[in-house]
Amino acid sequence: MAAKTAGLPDPRFDWVRIARTALASRALDDLEELLNRSKATTPKEHVVQYQFSAKGHEVAQVILGTLLTGQHDAAGAYYRSRPLLLSLGLSLADAHGSPLGRAGGFSDGRDIGVVCNLPRPDGGCTVLPMAGDVGSQYTPTAGWAQAITYHRDVLGDASYAGSIAVVLGGDGSVAANGFWSSLTMATTLQLPMLFYIEDNDLGISVRGAMQTPGGDIARNLASFGGVQIAEGDGTDPHETARLLADAVAHVRGGQGPALVRLTVPRLNSHSGPDNQKGYRTDEEIAADFARDPLPKLKAYLVPALMTARAWDTMVREVDDEVRAAVDDARARPHPTPHDVARFVYGDDEDAVMGGLPRAERERLRGTDVPAAGGTVLRFQEAVRRTLDVELAANPRVLVFGEDVGRKGGVHLVTEGLQKKHGAARVFDTSLSEEGIIGRASAMAISGLMPVTEIQFRKYADPAAEQLNNLGTTRWRTRNRFAAPVVVRMPGGFGKDVGDPWHSLSDEVRFAHAYGWHVAMPSNAADAVGLLRAAMRGVDPAIFFEHRSLLMTSDGSAPYPGDDYVLPFGRANRLREGSDITVVTWGAMVHRCTEAAARLGTRVEIIDLRTVSPWDKAMVLASVQKTGRCLIVHEDNLTAGFGAEIAATVASDAFWHLDAPVERLAPADIPVAYHTDLLNAIVPTVERIAERIAGLLTV
């Protein structure tokens, strides 16, 4: 690194640009704080409802932003990161218009104005879609860092060489699961990732010593393997510039990840409604103001780089620019509610960033007509073959999760795929479901198709935050970003065995989740078509692999071909009947089919195949014909997905019903281990047949 020129600021940086951007950030924060404090006297349309100031953080962030010059750099940020976005080209009007909730900007009024994003499809530093929860930015940023290596090394795209991923977080966030998961990923894989921790010693009101022992994450990580650690004073512009430049050069040079912790003051309450005087003394607040980085920046530049008059002129010019931008933002229209439901799922309009390119989707279109004469495969074999075919057909496909590589998965579904396609495309991960799903979201935004595995449905719970954020990505950014990811997830009872941990079904949780498609195939042919549809689609999808089907030959079916694609939302009428409609899905299909065989031609069976979306038209048409409806599922009775179907049938087919709509499902009891207890909980063939027979007598 070049030494500082005697008497001059570090010549590698455009200090005038840095100063103007930092001043603009401060002016916006001052204005928004004032508007927030004076809500009673400020016109409602001018009030920023969620105000999070970056005062005290801005100089270091702007310096960092000037270093993010790689063609495919990306940043994962959080609610106090607007200075970084301003340094990366965010307009002042967008910076204020989004917190006002105006049309355009980050989300068209759909998300909090400080939950930012900045797509850069043609190159430049992308700011990944932020989220409103603390620490959730870490694992997606690690995913982008891994995507850089994949585009560069596997796809051979030289434009990714030297690009890096940078994640910003406060000292409070280093206690979050996502921080440790991403640190594990970055260090074990030696990813091109920079952790920038701005430490103001406050997590709202909780001091840093309660977030990490000793209140210094850099000191605690000093002996952590595989990462360069540095720390310093984030209010000193020269030291900040040196430390950040060194860290960026380290990561860009392929020497592995780095972490920089800079201490900065928080010159404001946590947010607009917060009053820090309830938990900070006047002396503590005054001590922070004495460390304000803006006066230090002025002293660094005046008179070495500019005169005091030039500084004052710059301040006035920036104030004028901010006032003009505020006027521009206020003049923007309010978002219109007529299309508020658009972009929960994808449509004909591609997202600005994310998902397979349209040309790739056209090439991989496929057919919904199954090929004849296919070899009969078990469910497990069908899933493996589909993954194998798609890995060969599409170089953007990656398959990963715990134990999916060398072992081939706990159910051996991915057995042999790593050996055939390589460890860069089929690989094991650390034991962190948050890390698996978080990294997948950014990989998908980069244009890859991640196919993840969560070993069992219950194990997805630690990833709930990332699953929610991923599913809402398209809607909350108003199609600026999309993240089509496939999550393979075994669940349900096993062959003659169950338990509360490995046998959870709970598909309704994902049917209720925003933005997700949910498949629960009952046989190998449907598994092929639905998995391929998910891997070639534009929306994230949960693909349930029932444990009983994985462990037995139930569900075996002829292979429908390498091009077979089964659209989501298309049910299958398995059995024609005259007097009752049985609606079911997953492994219950086989029990319902066996039960119906005892009752002649009166029973019609519909296999939903997908619960989000579900085929309302087929179900309603069937009930209108038969006059009776029984819904059988493995998830809990209370608020299970059967309740949604029952409500729809009761509402839309009421005048066709000859009997009440009924449901048969576990009575809100966890799945038990012993076979006798398991059969007492989960609907059996005998109980299904009895319930059908009972309804036929009504």
N, C-alpha and C positions, 0 to 999 in steps of 0.2 A: 504494500500500500504506500502511496505517495505521502510524504509528510506535509503538514500544513505549511503553505507559503508564509514566510515571516510577515506578520502584521496584517495578513489577509485571511478571510474565511476560506475554508477548504475549496479549492478551485474546481473540483470535480462536480460541484453542484450549482444549479441555477438558483441562487439565493433570492433573487428578486421574485421569481415565480413562487418559491417556497413561502416567502413573506406575504405576498399578495393572497395566496390560497389560505394561509393560516389566519390572516386578518379577516378574510371573507367568512371563514368558518366561525370565528369569534363573533363577528357582527350578526350573523344569522342566529347564533345561540342567544346572544343578548336580546335580540328582538323577540325571539320565540319565548324566552323566559318571561319577558315583560308582558307579552300577550297572555301567557298562561296565568300569571299572577293577577292580571286585571280582567278576568273573564266576565265579571259583573258589569263592567263598563265598556267592554270591547264587543263590537258586532260579532255575532255568533259565527258568521262565515269566515271571520279572520282568525279565529282561535285555533291553535294547535292543541288537539285534545290529549295526545300522548307526546310529551316533550321530554327528550333525553339529551342533555347538553354534553358536548365533548370538551368543554372549557378546561384547559390544563393539559389535554391530551393531544391538541391539534398539531403542534410543531413537529413532534416526533412522527406522527402518522403521515404528515405531508412529506417529510423527508423520505420515509419508507416508500410512499407512493411513487416518488420520482425514480426510485430504483427498480420498479417493476416494469421493465421494458421488453421482456421476452415476448416472442410472438404468441406463445400459448401459456403465458403466466396466468395464474388465477389466485384470488384471495377469498378466504372464508372469514367473514367478519361478524360483528355483532352490533348491538343498538347504539354504541358510542363511537361508531367508525365512519361517520359521515366525512370527516376531514380527508380520510384516505380516498373516498370516492371523488371528492372535489379535486384531489390531486390527479386522479385518473381520468378526469374529463367530464364528470357529472356537471351539468349546467346548474347555475344558481337558481334558476326558475324551477327546475325539477326538484332541486334540493329542498325548496320551500313548498312547492306545490304538492308534493306527495304527503308531507305531514298535514297539509290542509285538507287532504282527501280529494283533491281535484282530479279531473279526468287526465289521463296520460300518466306520466311519471312511472314509478316502480310498479304500480299495481292497479291503476285506474280506481283508486279509492277502496280497494278490497282489503288491504292490509295496513298495519300501522306504518306511518310514514318513515320511521327510523329502521324498519325492517327492509333493508335495501337490496338491490341487485343491479347488475350492469352486464348485459350480454355483449360479447365481442366475437361474433361469428367469423369476422374477417381478419382476426388477429388483434393482439393487444391483451391487456390484463382483464380477464373476466372476473367480475365479483359474483361469486356463487350466491344463489338465493339464500338470504339470511332467514333465521327463524326467531321467534319470540321467546324461546326457552334457552336457558343458560347452558353453555357448553356443547350445544348440538352442532356447532360449526366445525368442530375438530375432525371428526371422522370423514365427513364429505371432502374436506380439504386433503386429507390423506388419500382419499380415493382419486382425487384429481392428480395428485403426485404420482400415484401408481399408473393412472391412465397415461400420463406423460411418457413413462417408461414403456408402456405397451404400444402406443402410437409410434414411438421412436424405434423400439427394438424389434417388435413383432410385425407391425404393419409397415415398417421401413420408411416412415415419414420423417425426413430429415428436418423439417421445420420445427419439430418438437425439441430438437437438441438445444440444451442450455436453458430450457424453460423450467420454472419452479412454481411451487404452490406455497402460499404464505397464509398462515392462520393468525388472526388477532384475537386475543382474549384478555380479560381482566384477571386480577389475582384471585377473585372469588371462583372463577371458572376452572381453576386448576384442581379443584376438589371434585370436579364432575367426572363421571365415568368416561365420557367422550375424550377428555384430555388424555387419560392414561391409555385408553384403547388406541388412540391415534399415535401416541408416543411409542407404543409397542410396535405398531405397524411401521412407522417411519424408521425406527432403529433396526428392527429385525430385517426389513427389506432394503434398508439404506436408500430411502426415497428422497427425491429432491424437494425437501419440505423445510420451511422456516417457521418456527414458532415465535411469535412476537407477543410477549406478555407485558402489558402496561399495568403496572402495580401502583394503585393509589391507596392501598392498605384499607380498602373498604369494599365489602360486599353488601351493598345498601348500607346497613349499619354495623355489620359484623367485621371486626378487625381481621387483618391478614393472618394473625397467629392462630385464629380459629379455622382458617381455610387450609393452611399447610404448616407443619411444625416449624417454628421459628419465624414464620411469615416471609420466607424467602425461598421460592421454588428453585431458583438458579443454584443456590447454595446446596439445597437438598439433592439436586441432580448432578452435582459436580463429579460424582463417580459413576454416573449412569453411562453404560457403554454405548458407543456408536453415535453419539450426538455431541456437537461442539456447543459449549455453554459460555455465554458472556452476559455481563450485567453492567449497568451504569446509571447515570443520572439523565433521565429523559427530558429534563429542562435545560440541559446544556447542549446547545445546538451542535457544537463541534464534536463533543464526545458521542452524541447520538448519531451524527452522520458517520463517524468513523466506525462505530460498533455495527451499525446496520449495513454499511457498505462491505465491511469485512465478512459479515455473516452471509449476505447475498452472494458475494464472490465465492465463498466456501461452498454453498449449495449449488450455484450455477456450475462450478468447476467439477461437479460430480464427486465431491468428497463426503457426501452424506448429509443428513439433516443437521440443523443448528437451532438453538434456542437463545433468544435475547430477552432478558428481563430488564425493563427500564422503569425506574421509579418516576411517577408523575403525580401532580396534585389533582384532586377533584375540586374544582372551583365552583361547585354548585351542589344542590341537593341531588339525590339519586335520579329523581324524575320530577316532573312538574308538581304532582300532588304531595310529594315528600317534603318534609321540613327537617333538614338535617340538624337544626338546633335542638331537636329533641334527643339527639344521641351524640352530639359533638359540642365541645365547649367553644366559647368565643376565641380562646387562645389557640385551639387546634385549627379553627377555620382561618384565623389570621396567619398562622404559620404556613398554611397552604398558599394563601395569597402572596406571601413573601417569596414563594417559589414559582410564581407565574412565569411560564416560559416565554411569553410574548415580550416583556421588557428585556429578558435575557437575549432574545433574538435581535432586538433593536440594538442592544449594546454590542452584540457580535458584529453587526453590519454597519453601524454608525460609529466613527467616521470611516472605518476601513474600506467599505464598499460604496457608501452613499452618504450624503450630507444629511443633517437633521431636517433641513427643509425638504429634501427629496423624500425622506421618510414620511413627513407630515403630508406632503402632497399625495403620496401613495395611499396613505390612510384615507384621505378625503375621496380619492378616486374609487377606492374599494367600497367605501360607504355609499357612494353614488351608484355603483354597479349593483350593490345589494338592494338598495331601495328600488331601483328599476326592475330587478328580478322579482322582488316581492310584489310590485304592482302587476307584473306579467303573470305571476302565479295566481294572484287574486282574481285576475280577469279571466282565467281559464274556466270553462264550464264545470259544473258539478257532474259527476258520473251519472249516467241514466240507468235506471233499474231494469229496463226492458230485457237486457241480455245478461243479467247478473248470474243466471244459471249456466251461461256458456263457459266452456273450458274446464268444467269439472272433469270432463273426459275430452279426448282429442276429437277433432273433426277434420274437415278438408283443408283447414288452414294449418300449415306446419308451424311449430313453435320456432321462435328465433334461434334458439339453441336447444339441442337435446333430441335423442332418439336416432334411429337409423335414417340416413338420407333417403329422400323420396325415390331416387333411382334404385337404391338397394331394395326398398320395399317393393317396387314394381318388379324387380328381377326375381324376388322371392315370393311372388303372389300366391302360387299354389292353387289347389282345387278342392272343392268340398265334396267331390265324388270319390268315394273310396275305390282303390284298385281291387280288382277281383283276384282270387286265387292266392292271397297272401298266406304266409306261414303262420300258424297259430302261435301266439306269444303269450306268455304270462304278463301281468301288469308291469312287474319290475323290468322285464326284458324290453317291453315296449317303450318305457320311459328312457332306458339306456340307449336303445337304438335311435330314438328321436334326437336325443342329445348328440349322439355320434354323427348323425346325418347333418344336423344344423351346424355343428362345429366344422364339418368339412365344407359345407355350402357357404358359410358366412364367416370370414376371418375376424369379424368384430365380436363374435360370441366368446364369452369367457364363462367358465363354470367354476364356482368356488364355494367354500364353506368348511366347517370343521370336519376333518377326516375324509373329504371327498377325493383327495388326490391318490396317494400311495395305497391307502386302504380300499378306496372305492366306495366310501360311504358306509354308515352303520348298517344300512340295508343292502349294501353292495350294488346299488343302482348305478353308480358311476365307475364300477370296476373296469379297469383296463383303459379308461378314457385318457388318463394322464400319460400312460405309456404310449398311446397312439398319437395324441395331439400335443404333447409336451407340457412341461410344468409351468410354462408362462400362460397357458390357456386353461388348464385344469389344475387347480392348486388348493392346498390347505391354507387355513387361516388360523389366527390365534383364537382363543376361546372367548370371543366377545361378539354376541349377536348385534349389539349396537355398531360395532366395527364392521361387521359383514354388511349390514343394510346401509349404514352411513356411507361407506366407501362406494357401494354400488350406485347410489344416487348420483354422485359426481361423475362416475364412469359413464353412466347413461347420458348425462348432460354433454359429455365430451364426444358422444356419437358411438359409443360401444353398446353392446347388448349383454349386460351382466345377468347370469342365471345363478342365483344364490341358493344355498340349501341351509335351512334351519332344521336341526336334527329331529326335533319333535315340536308340535304346536306349542306346548307349554313353554318351550325355551325361547319363543319369540317375545315373551313379555319384556325382557330387558331392552328390546329394540322398539318398544311401542312408540317412543318419541320419534325415532327416525322413520318408522313406518308411516306415522301420521304426516310428518313433514314431507316425505317423499310423495305421498298420495295427493297432497294439496298443492304441490309445486306449480303445476300448470295453471290452476285456478287463481292462486294468490299472486302470481306474477302476470296474470292476464296473457298467457301464452308466450311470454318472453322466454320461459324455460319449460322443458318437459323432461321427465326422468322415467322412461319405460323400463322397468326392472321386473324380472320374473323371480318370485320367491317360492321355491319348492319346499313343502312343509308336510311331513308325515304326521298323522294324528289318528285318533280313534282307537278302538279296542284291537288287540292282537289276536292271534289264533289261540282261543281258549284262555286268554289272559288279559288283564287290564291293570291299571293303577292310576292314581291321580296325576302323575307326572308325565307319563309317556302316552297316555290314552285319551287325552283331552281332545275334544272335537272343536267346539266353540267357534264354528264358522260364522256365526252371526256377528261376532266382533268385527270381522272383516267385511261382511255384507253391509255393516253400518259405517264402515270407514269411508271417508271421502276419497273419490278418485280411483279406487281399486276395482279391478275385475276379479272375480273369485270363481274358480273352477273346482268341482268335486266329481271327477269322473268315476264311473262304476266299472269300467272295463278297459281293456288294453287299447282297443281301437279308438275309443273316445279320448283316452289319455294321449295318444299320438296326435290326434287332430287338435285338441285343446292346448297342449303344450306347444305345438308348432305355431298355433295362432298367437299365443302369448309371446313367443320369441320373435315373431315377425310383426307385432302390433305396435301401437303408438301409446298404449297406456300401461301402467304397472299392473301386474297380475299376481294373485296368490294361487298357486297350483297345489291343491291338497292331494297327497298320496296316502290313501287309507292303509293303515298298518296291516289290517286283515288281508287286504288285496295284495300287499307286498309279500306277505308271509305264506300265502296259499295260492292255489291255482284258480280260485274264484276270480272271475273277471277276465279269464283268458279269452282271446279273440284273434281272428286273422289280422295280420298286419295290413293296414289300409294303404300303404305306399309312402314313398319318400316325399311326395308333394301334397299329401292330404292335410287340409287345414279345416278345422271345424269351428265356425264362428261362435263366439260367446252369445248366450241368450237364446239358443235353439235347443229346446227340450227334445226328448225322444219318447214317442208313444211305443212302449215295449209290447203292450198287450191290449188288444181291443176288448171292450166290454160294454155291457148295456145298462147296468144298474148302479154302479159305484165307481168313482174315480179315486185311485190311490196315488198320491203325489209323494215322491221320495227322491233320494239322491245318495251317492256314495255307496258304502257297503250295505246299507239298508235295502238297496234295490234288490239284492239277491234274496234276502229274507222275505221281502214282499212278494217277489215272483214265486217263490216256493209256496208261500201261504195262499196266493191267488190260485195256484194250480189245483188246490183242493176244493175250489168253489165254482168250477166250471167257467162258463163264458160271461158271467155277469160282472166280472171285475176288470176294469181298465187300469193299466199302470202307466204312469208318466214318470220317466227319469229326467229330473230337471237338468242334470249335467253341470249347469252353472247356477249359482245363487245370486250373482251380481254381474251382469243383469240376469233376470230370470224371465222365463217365457210365459208371461201372463196370458197371452192370447191362446196358447194351446191349453193351458189349465182351464181357463174360463170356458172355452169351446167344449171341452170334455165334460165339465160339470153341468153345463147347460143341456148336454145330451143325457147324462146319467142321473142327474138330480141329487146325487150324494157325493160327499167328499171326505176322505180320510187322509191326513197328512202324517207321514211316519218319518221321524228323524232321530239322530243319535245325540244331538246337542240337548241341553236342558229344555224342559217344557216351558218354563216361564221365560218369556221374551226370546225364545228360540225363533229361528227363521220361519218355522211353521206358523207362528202367530201372525206374521206379515201376510202369508199366503191365505190364512183363514180370514183375516180381515178383508183382504181384497175380494175373495170369493163371496163373503157375506154381503159386501157392498155392491159388487158388480154383477153377481149372479143370484141375488136373493130370491127373485120371483121364480127361479127355476129349481129351487131346492125343495126336496121332499123330506129332508131330515136335517138336523143341525150339523154344521161343519165340525168335525172332530179331529183331535190330534193325539198321536201316540208317541211318547218320547220319555226319556228318563225323568223321574220326578225330582229334579233339582238335587241329585245326590252325586257326589264325586264317583268316578269309575273305580270299581273295586278290583282287587288282585285275584282273589279266589274265584274259580269258575262259577260256583254256585251263586256267589254274591254278584258277580258280573252279570249273569243271566237274569238275576232278580232286578237289575237296574236297566240294562239295555233291552229294547224290544226284541223278543224272540219270535221265531216263526209261529209258534203256538199262540202267543198273545196277539200277534198281528192277525192271524186267521180268525181268532175269536172276536176281535173288534170288528173286522169286516163282516163276519156273519151276523153280529149284533146289529150293525147299521142296516144290513139288508132286510131285517125284519121290521124296521121302522116304517 
